[in-house]
Amino acid sequence: MDVEGWLQELGLEQYGTLFRANEIDAGVLPELTEIDLEKLGVPLGHRKRLLKAIAKLSATEKAEVSQPTSAEPSPRDAAERRQLTVMFCDLVGSTALSARLDPEDMREVMRSYQDACSGVIARYEGFVAKFLGDGIVAYFGYPLAHEDDAERAVRASLEIVAVLAGLETRAADLLQIRIGIATGVVVVGDLIGQGSAQEHPVVGDTPNLAARLQSVAHPGSIVVSEQVRRLAGGTFDYEDLGELTLKGIAPPTHGYRIRGKSKTASRFEAATSAGLTALVGRHSEVSLLQDRWAQVVEGTGQVVCLSGEAGIGKSRLVHMLRAHVSAGHALCFSASGSAYHQNTALHPVIDLLQGLLGFEPGDDAPARLAKLHQGLALHGLGDARMASVFAALLSLPSEAGQPAATAGTQKETLEAILTLLLALAAHKPVLLVVEDLHWLDPSTLELLGLLIDQVPTANILLLTAARPNFQPPWGARPQVNALRLGRLARSEISQLVLQVTGSKPLPAEVLEQIIKKTDGVPLFVEELTKTVMELGLLKDLGERYELVGPLTPLAIPATVHDSLMARLDRLSTAKTVAQLGAVLGRSFAYDLLHAVAKMDEATLRQSLQQLVVAEVLQQHGLPPSATYAFKHALVQDAAYGSLLRSTRQLFHQRVAQVLVESFATLTQGQPEVLAYHYTEAGLAAQAIPQWQRAAQLSVGRAAHREAISQFNAALGLLAGLPAGSERSRQELEVRLGLGPALMAARGYAAPEVERTYERARELANELGEAEQRFTILFGLWRYYLNRARLATSRGLAEQLIASAEESSIDTQWSMARYAMGTTQYYQGEIEPAAANLAQAVALYDPRQHVSVAASDPRITSLSCGAWALWHQGLADQALMRSEESVRLAHELSHLPSLAHALYYASLLHQFRRAADRARDCLQQLMACSTERGFSYWEARGSVLQGWLLGEEGHTAEGILTMLRGIEAVQATGAELAQPNYLAMLAELYLKNGEAAAGLRAVNDALERIEHTLERRWQPELLRLKAELLLAEDAGAADAARDSLHQALALARRQNNRSLELRAAMSLYRLERRHRGRCDGHQLQTACSAFTEGYDEPDLREARTLLQAS
């Protein structure tokens, strides 16, 4: 079509030169908006006439306006789930209009209205789904998603309002429209059969919400939902309408009226209008950019080309450098490509120039022309021809009151722009940022190429940013620094999460999901963390967050959903392969995909190659031995989530069938894979035994957290089966496996341990399963022991003894004696405890214990027995028992047992005051606990770390570490050994000169003892009380003496020789200090009771005191 001839027909031929200068041809014409025409300097009346003519032109060219070819789905498109932005348009006053007009005139009015709306919607690649009388329903995000579908819908709405305001029809009045826009997850596609666009309905709340929002809009206005406002961000100005009560929509929903476009300068500024998090990582990139800027300041121009995928942080780095540069004596300018103006010559440059020259929206042509002349003169560019070239570029007349200036040639225009940029740089260093190069028009790219040639001799840093698939037309140049941004490291992701949460840590499992799902892409990290915070999954405890319920897989944030689907929609037939691959998992093998796909090999390989080229998948090796992995977990989630549930189930069932028939080796070694596909296929009966097998394998590999998840998966499926003895029997079996895994991973005192074993006891009683009674009692005994409920645990130990007597099974005898001996030990019954623990070791059968208990009873009996022997004054035997327990744990390669043995060995050396040996064992314990996620043992080990710091002279730091450790132990539910820990803490307070704090710790411990009956460390607490009384008040000798006599008496009743010796030494020192003499009888008696361990620090000190007397 001849554009100039068309303009002449309209009587607007004066714009022919202007359109030609701006390369507006027949292809560009339908994309012109009122904003574009305003920028070209076209007066309001002429703008309205042009827009009306463009709308008619678009209608003539369409064979059927209800089916815009730019985004029409195939009639065979399968229904799918996806996030969709729905626009609902309603013509104001159409009923009155139809009553007033002749039917044929009304038909023409409606046709013009529909044509105008459809044309705008199509330009923004929306899809007109249906006409409802005077209403229009349009989708943005189907059949093709874009990363900015919500923004496209709002832009289209603003343009529709503007177009209709200038549309001349047979109606006497101008047409007005109300528009509502909403975004949400829907099912969309060919739900009722093949046919026209009207046979692509949507199922979900979103269309209804859009319609209701439209109903509250005033004529000529647009109302959007909260989700649309969030997705479109700061691109637009909004009026908050508050909570709206809408018919059929519950609860009340927030609505916003669109006021117009905002004044934000870039997509990044629009997206981050709510605020920025601090920059995390990127140290080398920041250093490089700042170094290049320093070179520019010194007179050597630089070019840096940032590249990286969407959301990787290119704009965040640009923002950092702009802030750095703005602090100095420099000029900063920004331009960016736009997805809406890829065919508009020099569009980013025109925007930049308008900002540079100070153009305001209300400026008329003469005002703008004056600002142009003033700006050029300021930089010594007052040449008339130069002014004329810029005037033409900016659609201004060459002189006030004259027609638009005559455009220069492309070469002349580019050279003029280049001259201006170099003139600016001659006065001050210039940072010129050009983002989104992948959306630049060819003319702007050509300009950048010319600028790059000039940069080395100019004070300019040209900083560009583009996505990885963009190939710059200027090729490699020595002055160009390419900087490709990679993903954040794990530690950096954690830092960024803390930025979003306000420095409050998330639960470990939540953080782990965020790390796995986001793959180090900062945008994904921020948005997924925000989503987690908004879902109601967390409770704010002040300094941290905790889960309020079970953690479900995190959903894709709405803010990135559209961009992920856009990647998939561009793949055409390969999208189906991506969806099937997503069913297989984050990574999958070619041979398995081929077996499942039911697709000829050539087509499959071609589709996979397309997915690799599009960077949806990463490939390792070559088919048929190749493996593939989704580059991003969220892309996999998007592909998987787009499938209907029924389709997903069929795919999973097909995969499970193929695995059983053709991949037996895989299912034997990884039964969780088969279990997962059975589960997702809805085949619970087949899935449950596979989850159990997987959990048992995980326990064997000390992967207890994984085992817990697998046992819980089985329990979840069992709950959905019909009640009955078979289900109860299966549940009992699962819970008996879950109990030890919970104790190993979360500690013996975790609340889930009690719930698991109490439910197991209910099931065993219901089924009459007497054989399982012992195992259940043992699990409950361990729980109550570690909760320091010693009366309850003593009763359970007695039941275990009775049960073992009935069965006469040695393994049960061993475990029962261990339970009784350990309980007695903590209650301070040292001698019987040692006897029972020794008997437990003698009765041990290595073939049966590991699978029954969280840790091996022989090893635990040796460990606790070593402590009992030390209390009896048998230090050499205690050391032998402890070393044997650690050696056996290494030989058994059972990590929970090793952690148990190392903890007891560490504390034994602390009892002995052998700091070096305690440190060696503790280092091994912490390494094992950290590696395997044994939070229970890690917490207990951290208490000992505090004591060791005190031994090294870092007393204040040791106190803080110990306090945190005690808190961490209590967080696991454990109360056992708190008196011991508080005694260690009091000792550090004493060293640090904080006697009052030490006394508070001792009194707390003594009060606990009265509630828990944990008396084994009570003599030492009474001794420490005496020492602290004297440290606080030298005149408190009598009270201290009374406390020491109590300590001696209790230690003798307990046969607790080691603590008796310590009390006797303290009493001896007290008497010497306050009476000047002491016969040493008490100390001599205590020393004479020892028959070994003569090199132990306490015994050596006692002998030294006696010798000095």
Secondary structure as GFF3:
##gff-version 3
##sequence-region A 1 1109
A	DSSP	alpha_helix	3	9	.	.	.	ID=ss1
A	DSSP	three_ten_helix	13	15	.	.	.	ID=ss2
A	DSSP	alpha_helix	16	21	.	.	.	ID=ss3
A	DSSP	three_ten_helix	29	31	.	.	.	ID=ss4
A	DSSP	alpha_helix	34	39	.	.	.	ID=ss5
A	DSSP	alpha_helix	44	61	.	.	.	ID=ss6
A	DSSP	three_ten_helix	69	71	.	.	.	ID=ss7
A	DSSP	beta_strand	80	91	.	.	.	ID=ss8
A	DSSP	alpha_helix	94	100	.	.	.	ID=ss9
A	DSSP	alpha_helix	103	123	.	.	.	ID=ss10
A	DSSP	beta_strand	127	132	.	.	.	ID=ss11
A	DSSP	beta_strand	135	140	.	.	.	ID=ss12
A	DSSP	alpha_helix	149	165	.	.	.	ID=ss13
A	DSSP	beta_strand	177	188	.	.	.	ID=ss14
A	DSSP	three_ten_helix	197	199	.	.	.	ID=ss15
A	DSSP	beta_strand	202	203	.	.	.	ID=ss16
A	DSSP	alpha_helix	206	216	.	.	.	ID=ss17
A	DSSP	beta_strand	221	225	.	.	.	ID=ss18
A	DSSP	alpha_helix	226	232	.	.	.	ID=ss19
A	DSSP	three_ten_helix	233	235	.	.	.	ID=ss20
A	DSSP	beta_strand	236	244	.	.	.	ID=ss21
A	DSSP	beta_strand	253	261	.	.	.	ID=ss22
A	DSSP	alpha_helix	267	271	.	.	.	ID=ss23
A	DSSP	alpha_helix	283	297	.	.	.	ID=ss24
A	DSSP	beta_strand	302	307	.	.	.	ID=ss25
A	DSSP	alpha_helix	314	326	.	.	.	ID=ss26
A	DSSP	beta_strand	331	336	.	.	.	ID=ss27
A	DSSP	alpha_helix	347	356	.	.	.	ID=ss28
A	DSSP	alpha_helix	365	378	.	.	.	ID=ss29
A	DSSP	alpha_helix	384	393	.	.	.	ID=ss30
A	DSSP	alpha_helix	410	427	.	.	.	ID=ss31
A	DSSP	beta_strand	430	435	.	.	.	ID=ss32
A	DSSP	three_ten_helix	437	439	.	.	.	ID=ss33
A	DSSP	alpha_helix	442	454	.	.	.	ID=ss34
A	DSSP	three_ten_helix	455	457	.	.	.	ID=ss35
A	DSSP	beta_strand	460	466	.	.	.	ID=ss36
A	DSSP	beta_strand	480	484	.	.	.	ID=ss37
A	DSSP	alpha_helix	490	501	.	.	.	ID=ss38
A	DSSP	alpha_helix	508	518	.	.	.	ID=ss39
A	DSSP	alpha_helix	522	534	.	.	.	ID=ss40
A	DSSP	beta_strand	538	540	.	.	.	ID=ss41
A	DSSP	beta_strand	545	547	.	.	.	ID=ss42
A	DSSP	alpha_helix	558	569	.	.	.	ID=ss43
A	DSSP	alpha_helix	574	584	.	.	.	ID=ss44
A	DSSP	beta_strand	587	589	.	.	.	ID=ss45
A	DSSP	alpha_helix	590	597	.	.	.	ID=ss46
A	DSSP	alpha_helix	601	613	.	.	.	ID=ss47
A	DSSP	beta_strand	617	620	.	.	.	ID=ss48
A	DSSP	beta_strand	627	630	.	.	.	ID=ss49
A	DSSP	alpha_helix	633	641	.	.	.	ID=ss50
A	DSSP	alpha_helix	645	662	.	.	.	ID=ss51
A	DSSP	alpha_helix	664	669	.	.	.	ID=ss52
A	DSSP	alpha_helix	671	680	.	.	.	ID=ss53
A	DSSP	alpha_helix	684	700	.	.	.	ID=ss54
A	DSSP	alpha_helix	704	718	.	.	.	ID=ss55
A	DSSP	alpha_helix	725	746	.	.	.	ID=ss56
A	DSSP	alpha_helix	751	767	.	.	.	ID=ss57
A	DSSP	three_ten_helix	770	772	.	.	.	ID=ss58
A	DSSP	alpha_helix	773	786	.	.	.	ID=ss59
A	DSSP	alpha_helix	790	807	.	.	.	ID=ss60
A	DSSP	alpha_helix	810	827	.	.	.	ID=ss61
A	DSSP	alpha_helix	830	842	.	.	.	ID=ss62
A	DSSP	alpha_helix	857	871	.	.	.	ID=ss63
A	DSSP	alpha_helix	875	892	.	.	.	ID=ss64
A	DSSP	alpha_helix	895	912	.	.	.	ID=ss65
A	DSSP	alpha_helix	915	932	.	.	.	ID=ss66
A	DSSP	alpha_helix	935	951	.	.	.	ID=ss67
A	DSSP	alpha_helix	955	971	.	.	.	ID=ss68
A	DSSP	alpha_helix	978	991	.	.	.	ID=ss69
A	DSSP	alpha_helix	995	1012	.	.	.	ID=ss70
A	DSSP	alpha_helix	1018	1032	.	.	.	ID=ss71
A	DSSP	alpha_helix	1037	1054	.	.	.	ID=ss72
A	DSSP	alpha_helix	1057	1075	.	.	.	ID=ss73
A	DSSP	alpha_helix	1081	1088	.	.	.	ID=ss74
A	DSSP	alpha_helix	1097	1108	.	.	.	ID=ss75
###
